[in-house]
Amino acid sequence: MSAEPAFPVRPRLGVLFFTSGWFREVGLQDPASDTSARVEAVARRAAADLAAYCEPVFSGVLFSVGEARAAARRLAEQEVDGLLVSPLMWCEDQIVRAALSELPSLPLLLWTFSPEASLPRFLPFQRMIQGSGAVCTLQLSGMLKREQRWFRSVAGPLGEELTYRRIGAWARAMAVARRLRGLRIGVLPFRCDQMSATYVDEFELRRLYGVELAYLELERVRRDAAQVGGEELAAFRRELESGGARIRVDQRNLEEGLRYALALEKAAEGLGVLAMNDVIPEMHSSFGLRPCLCNPRLSERTVVSMEADVAAGLAMQALRLATGERPFYTEVFGADYPADALLLGHAGYHDAANADPGHPIEIVSDVEYENTDRFSGAVSFFKYRPGPVTLVNSVWDGERLKWMGLEGESLKGPPKMDGNSHLLCALKVPVAEFFRRSVESGVSQHWIVVHGHCLAELEPLCEAVGIRLFSLR
């Protein structure tokens, strides 16, 4: 996986549109006929429309085994994320099977297509066969199931925005699933014994999702921090101040915080996720603080979870790839039952790109360790920006990853608390129902917040990646 991926991903979708060879053989569709021209025009328009939602890779309507096989071989060279298969008219299984046999490992979306949304008062035969694709998708569904080919289905007419959005959501989901394979998650330095709900099965994580864990040494980070020079420190401080951060700690603690922010950037090179076990005594005896100062360069390429929560970190990366939004790591600090609102936040490292622009980012002491560590710490403290949000909890359920998702609103107003970055979130479901269903489902304490309402998009994402999803609506 690239150390500097683009957010969100721009999916490349192989488009295979089919029509029948038999129609030509029996004279119902002469290659020069109006039917052939109409179907080709419809296919070109559909491919052009899809460009607003993904990058379609399309080379024309296919009506023979040889054409289908050649088109699929061209797609195999394009590194597409998945396939969109649609019979625009009825066609034979052999044509579709010829293409799919060349692309056995790609996920597949089967589009039941219609060239128009409604039927006329009378339907001439030639116009009927031009829109006969539904016959074939129903036919193909049985074949694909019996051949145990993974596929999902979407239905809708040419030009319908909702159908295109659904195709786009599946394309992004396929792209995220592909990019998670090869993801490296750095664990600094090992799992968190205090919170065993954060444990994952490392072997199954690799087998099911293609995700590798890399265990990082505290001593190496400490040495890298100690080697940071004065010019680097001064430049980094200027960068923070030019971004509007207000420094509320003394020079000694600020410099040590800067050193570790830069050392983490180096330690996370090549990693998509850094899962930091920040509550173990070994980190505090080695570093003398908890690394909590946001490094914008680190946050550009790597998401950071605390308490070595690998499952939460993987969710953060998947959500960032899918939405382009910066994930925010939280737990429930308190509840307002009359307002159906939760106070969400967490100690530790947070991406300051999520700060409410109406309130300044402050660099403050680490309230949990300022009286026990050698240094009082330097923490990037802010209130999360207001607006619609989606909350996701990610745990290993004994067999695979399980997500619980719901939507809410990050409320406007001044900071609700001090010490830890946070938001006050009004939920779309009653707070009591949130707690009841979450606890009965079995979750961790950590909730990932992303800007925007994207619960509907989680369904194709989890299907494509292989994650169990429970939605609270």
DAHUZI-V338438 format. One record per pair of residues at least 6 apart in sequence whose ideal C-beta (glycine too) atoms are under 8 Angstrom apart, sorted by the first residue. I is the first residue (numbers start at 1). J is the second residue. If there is no record, write none. Layout:
# DAHUZI-V338438
i-><I/I>
j-><J/J>
This chain:
# DAHUZI-V338438
i-><1/1/1/1/1/3/3/3/3/4/4/5/5/5/5/7/7/7/8/8/8/8/8/8/9/9/9/9/9/9/9/10/10/10/11/11/11/11/11/11/11/11/11/12/12/12/12/12/12/12/12/13/13/13/13/13/13/13/13/13/13/13/13/13/14/14/14/14/14/14/14/14/14/15/15/15/15/15/15/15/15/16/16/16/16/16/16/16/16/16/16/16/17/17/17/17/17/17/17/17/17/17/18/18/18/18/18/18/18/18/18/18/18/18/18/19/19/19/19/19/19/19/19/19/20/20/20/20/20/20/20/21/21/21/21/21/21/22/22/23/23/23/23/23/24/24/24/28/28/28/29/29/29/29/30/34/35/35/35/38/38/39/39/39/39/40/40/42/42/42/42/43/43/43/43/45/45/46/46/46/47/47/49/49/49/50/50/50/50/50/52/52/53/53/53/53/53/54/54/54/54/56/57/57/57/59/59/60/61/62/62/62/62/63/63/64/65/65/65/66/67/68/68/68/68/69/69/69/69/71/72/72/72/72/72/72/73/75/75/75/76/76/80/81/81/81/81/81/81/81/82/82/82/82/82/82/82/82/82/82/83/83/83/83/83/83/84/84/84/84/85/85/85/85/85/85/85/85/85/86/86/86/86/86/86/87/87/87/87/87/87/87/88/88/88/88/89/89/89/89/89/89/90/90/90/90/90/90/91/93/93/93/96/96/97/100/100/107/107/107/107/107/107/108/108/108/108/108/109/109/109/109/109/109/109/109/110/110/110/110/110/110/110/110/111/111/111/111/111/111/111/112/112/112/112/112/112/112/112/113/113/113/113/113/113/114/114/114/114/114/114/115/115/115/115/116/116/116/117/117/117/120/137/137/141/144/152/152/152/154/154/154/154/155/156/156/156/157/166/169/169/169/169/170/170/172/172/172/172/173/173/173/173/173/173/173/174/175/176/176/176/176/176/176/177/177/177/177/179/180/180/180/180/180/180/180/180/181/181/181/182/182/183/183/183/183/183/183/183/183/184/184/184/184/184/184/184/184/185/185/185/185/185/185/185/185/185/185/185/185/186/186/186/186/186/186/186/186/186/186/187/187/187/187/187/187/187/187/188/188/188/188/188/188/188/188/188/188/189/189/189/189/189/189/189/189/190/190/190/190/191/191/191/191/192/192/192/192/192/192/192/193/194/194/195/195/195/195/197/197/197/197/198/198/198/198/198/198/198/198/198/199/200/200/200/201/202/204/204/205/205/205/205/206/208/208/208/209/209/209/209/211/213/214/216/218/218/218/218/219/220/221/221/221/221/221/222/222/222/224/224/224/224/225/225/225/225/225/225/226/228/228/228/228/232/233/233/233/236/236/236/236/237/237/237/239/240/240/241/243/243/243/244/244/245/245/245/245/245/245/246/246/246/246/247/247/247/248/248/248/248/249/249/249/249/249/249/249/252/253/253/253/253/253/253/254/254/256/256/256/256/257/257/257/257/257/257/257/257/257/258/258/260/260/260/260/261/261/261/261/261/262/263/264/264/264/264/264/264/265/265/265/267/268/268/268/268/271/272/272/272/272/273/273/273/273/273/273/273/273/273/274/274/274/274/274/274/275/275/275/275/275/275/275/276/276/276/276/276/276/276/276/277/277/277/278/278/278/278/278/278/278/279/283/284/284/284/284/288/288/288/289/289/289/289/289/289/289/289/290/290/290/290/290/290/290/291/292/292/292/292/292/292/292/292/293/293/293/293/293/294/294/294/294/294/296/296/298/299/299/299/299/303/303/303/303/303/303/304/304/304/304/304/304/305/305/305/305/305/306/306/306/306/306/307/309/309/311/311/311/311/311/312/312/312/312/312/312/314/314/315/315/315/315/315/315/316/316/316/318/318/319/319/319/319/319/319/320/320/320/322/322/322/323/323/323/323/323/325/325/325/326/326/326/326/326/327/327/327/327/328/328/328/328/328/328/328/328/328/329/329/329/329/329/330/330/330/330/330/330/330/330/330/331/331/331/331/331/331/332/332/332/332/332/333/333/333/333/333/333/333/334/334/335/335/335/335/335/336/336/336/336/337/337/339/340/340/340/340/340/341/341/341/341/341/341/342/342/342/342/342/342/343/343/343/343/343/343/344/344/344/344/344/344/344/345/345/345/345/345/346/346/346/347/347/347/347/347/349/350/350/350/352/352/352/354/354/354/354/354/355/355/355/355/355/356/356/356/356/356/357/358/359/359/359/359/360/361/361/361/362/362/362/363/363/363/363/364/364/364/364/364/365/365/365/365/366/366/366/366/366/367/367/367/367/368/369/369/370/370/380/381/381/381/381/382/383/383/383/383/383/383/384/384/384/384/384/385/385/386/386/386/386/386/387/387/387/387/388/388/388/388/388/388/388/389/389/389/389/389/389/389/389/389/389/389/390/390/390/390/390/390/390/390/390/390/390/391/391/391/391/391/391/391/391/392/392/392/392/392/392/392/393/393/393/393/393/393/393/393/393/394/394/394/394/394/394/394/395/395/395/395/395/396/397/397/400/400/400/401/401/401/401/402/402/402/402/402/403/403/403/403/403/403/404/404/404/404/404/404/404/404/405/405/405/405/405/405/406/406/406/406/406/406/406/406/407/407/407/407/408/408/408/408/409/409/410/410/410/410/410/411/411/411/411/413/415/416/416/416/423/425/427/428/429/429/433/434/437/437/438/441/455/455/458/458/459/459/461/462/462/463>
j-><179/182/183/184/272/269/270/271/301/300/301/179/272/301/321/320/321/324/172/320/321/322/323/324/81/172/175/176/179/321/322/54/55/175/54/55/81/82/168/171/172/174/175/54/55/57/78/79/80/81/175/50/54/55/56/57/80/81/82/83/84/167/171/174/57/75/78/80/82/83/84/103/106/47/50/56/57/58/83/84/86/62/68/71/72/75/83/84/85/86/96/99/43/46/47/58/60/61/62/86/87/88/61/62/63/68/85/86/87/88/89/91/95/96/136/29/39/61/62/63/87/88/89/91/29/63/89/90/91/92/95/63/64/65/91/92/95/91/92/29/35/89/90/129/30/31/63/35/126/129/35/36/89/129/36/126/126/129/130/115/130/61/88/89/130/60/61/88/115/130/158/58/60/61/88/158/159/86/113/158/56/58/158/159/164/56/84/164/167/168/164/168/164/165/167/168/171/167/168/171/172/84/75/78/80/71/74/71/88/68/71/95/99/91/95/95/94/95/98/98/95/95/96/98/99/98/99/101/102/99/98/99/100/101/102/103/102/83/102/103/102/103/106/106/107/171/174/175/177/178/106/107/108/109/170/171/174/175/178/464/100/103/106/107/108/109/109/111/167/171/96/99/100/108/109/110/111/140/151/110/111/112/113/133/137/96/113/133/135/136/137/140/113/115/130/133/129/130/131/132/133/136/129/132/133/135/136/139/136/139/140/143/136/140/143/108/149/150/151/152/174/177/464/144/149/150/151/152/151/152/153/154/167/170/171/174/137/140/141/144/151/152/153/154/137/153/154/155/156/163/167/133/134/137/138/153/154/155/156/133/134/137/156/157/158/131/133/134/156/157/158/130/131/157/158/131/157/158/157/159/160/127/153/155/153/151/170/460/463/163/166/167/170/163/162/163/166/163/460/456/457/460/461/460/464/322/457/460/461/322/457/460/461/463/464/465/464/321/318/321/322/461/464/465/461/464/465/466/321/209/210/211/314/317/318/321/465/209/210/211/210/212/209/210/211/212/272/273/314/317/211/212/213/214/270/271/272/273/211/212/213/214/271/272/273/274/275/310/313/314/213/214/215/216/267/268/271/273/274/275/213/214/215/216/275/277/308/310/216/218/221/267/274/275/276/277/283/308/215/216/217/218/277/280/282/283/215/277/280/308/198/199/277/308/198/277/279/280/307/308/309/280/279/307/307/309/444/445/395/443/444/445/307/308/309/310/311/312/395/444/446/396/310/311/396/396/213/399/400/211/213/310/396/212/400/401/466/314/401/465/466/314/310/271/267/282/283/286/287/286/267/260/263/264/267/287/263/286/287/262/263/266/267/256/259/260/262/263/287/259/258/259/262/263/262/255/258/259/258/261/262/295/247/254/258/296/247/363/247/296/352/361/360/361/352/360/361/362/363/380/360/361/362/363/254/362/363/362/363/364/365/257/363/364/365/376/377/378/375/289/365/375/376/377/378/363/378/288/289/375/378/289/291/292/293/363/375/377/378/379/293/378/287/289/291/293/291/293/294/295/298/295/291/274/291/295/298/304/349/295/297/298/274/274/298/301/302/302/301/302/303/317/302/303/304/305/310/313/314/316/317/298/302/303/304/305/313/304/305/308/309/310/312/313/291/304/305/306/307/308/348/349/283/307/308/290/291/306/307/347/348/349/307/290/290/369/372/373/373/374/375/366/369/373/374/375/376/377/378/347/348/366/368/369/373/377/349/347/348/349/366/377/378/379/380/349/363/378/379/380/349/350/351/352/380/352/353/304/326/351/352/353/313/316/317/320/327/351/313/329/348/349/350/351/312/313/316/329/446/329/346/347/348/349/446/444/446/394/395/396/401/444/329/393/394/444/446/448/394/401/327/392/394/401/403/448/327/329/448/461/465/325/327/392/448/450/454/326/327/450/454/457/461/450/451/452/454/457/450/451/452/351/353/354/450/451/351/448/449/450/350/351/354/384/421/423/448/449/450/346/348/350/446/448/344/345/346/422/423/446/447/448/449/344/345/346/445/446/447/342/343/344/445/447/342/343/344/345/417/420/422/342/343/341/342/343/431/435/342/343/424/431/431/432/426/426/427/429/430/431/411/424/425/426/427/431/408/424/425/427/431/434/416/417/422/423/424/425/391/422/423/424/425/447/449/417/420/421/422/423/420/421/446/366/367/368/419/420/380/380/382/421/361/380/382/382/384/385/421/451/361/382/383/384/385/382/383/384/385/386/385/412/382/383/414/415/382/380/381/382/380/381/382/378/379/380/381/378/379/381/418/419/376/377/378/379/373/376/377/378/379/379/418/419/420/419/376/377/376/377/421/418/419/420/421/421/414/415/416/421/422/423/410/421/422/423/449/410/451/409/410/411/412/413/409/410/451/452/407/408/409/410/451/452/453/407/408/409/410/423/425/449/450/451/452/453/405/406/407/408/449/450/452/453/454/455/458/405/406/407/408/425/447/448/449/403/404/405/447/448/450/458/403/404/405/438/443/444/446/447/448/401/402/403/444/446/448/467/401/402/442/443/444/402/442/468/466/467/468/465/466/467/468/441/467/468/469/470/458/462/467/468/469/470/437/438/441/443/469/470/471/472/455/458/469/470/471/472/427/428/429/434/455/471/472/473/427/428/453/455/425/426/427/428/425/426/423/424/425/449/451/423/424/425/426/424/422/422/423/424/449/449/434/473/472/473/472/472/470/472/472/470/471/473/469/471/469/471/467/468/469/469>
